[in-house]
Amino acid sequence: MAWLRSVVHALWMLVTVIPWGLIMVVSSLWKRGIPLYWMAVRWLSWAIGGARMLLGIRTRVTGMENLPTDALAGAVLLVKHQSTYETFLMPTLMPHPLAFVFKKELIYVPFFGWAMARLDMIHIDRSQRTKAFNKVVAQGRELLAQGIWVIMFPEGTRIPRGQQGTYKTGGTRLACETGVPVIPIAVTSARVWPRKAFIKHPGVVDVSIGPAIPSVGRRPDELMREVEAWIEGEMRRLDPEAYATVASAVSTTA
């Protein structure tokens, strides 16, 4: 049944993303910025709604009160990355437009990537680290001043359930450069939508939004250690069986 549900959901994504991508590209000829962004979020809400209706995946969110409330308040969101699900989900939850920092190769993905290329996102060449970070700071500063929040996955890639990647300081460096707070976010998406897996399973994805952490007067590496400690501690609270399984496997191997 999970396989059949996953096939139907994949077809739903395909038949909706093609016209949506084309509409986004055509609309961008006269509409840009925030109005175009909210058009994009409409399709993302279809994707999340499809996951709920077709796959039985529900979302449980806590900590919304930790988000800044000022219309022009800036923030850098640093999110645990386990699957594609949170990439689709975050814009549907947040009250501010989001600008993802992502590798430029994604803009060449048919329809979805074409639409992303028309939005105010920060696409970088990972092979040119210094130049890429300078672009993140310059473009990020401009977007944050407009009340657009920058969202990054500090581990850089999707991490299997129950595991921890290397937290990179790009997000906290941007926050320190611009003086905006960072918002750590834990997500248990791999419980139902595993990394690089076609078959998804019904269940609940917990999203826990942590308290805003000020960046003024902080060092990026010190700030990232605090973000990492909060996210990983929260992941173990939200999904203890995943980490218990990994710990058990490690101890058995040893």
Secondary structure, 3 states (H helix, E strand, C coil): CHHHHHHHHHHHHHHHHHHHHHHHHHHCCCCCCHHHHHHHHHHHHHHHHHHHHHHCEEEEEECHHHCCCCCCCCCEEEECCCCCHHHHHHHHHCCCCEEEEEEHHHHHCCCHHHHHHCCCCEEECCCCHHHHHHHHHHHHHHHHHCCCEEEECCCCCCCCCCCCCCCCCHHHHHHHHHCCCEEEEEECHHHCCCCCCCCCCCEEEEEEECCCECCCCCCHHHHHHHHHHHHHHHHHHHCHHHHHHHHHHHHHHC
